[in-house]
Amino acid sequence: MLLTGCVATHNPRPQDTKFKESERNWLEIYHQELIICIENQDIEGYHFFIQEIVSEKRRLERLQRKK
């Protein structure tokens, strides 16, 4: 019998992951979540992420107008 596994050699912490807010693509994130909701037939999640997509598109349009 052969058993294998995977082990983290250090204890990762939330501060180990650094995000640059300016480089986050919320539309892409929401789109991926929407696909997951469709695959899982999650109607509530679908409606939530559709609203988030609309809100993010409006936010981006407002930013564009300010430039």
Summary of the structure (lengths in Angstrom):
residues: 67
radius of gyration: 18.4
end to end distance: 64.6
largest distance: 65.0
contacts: 111
relative contact order: 0.10
helix: 66%
strand: 0%
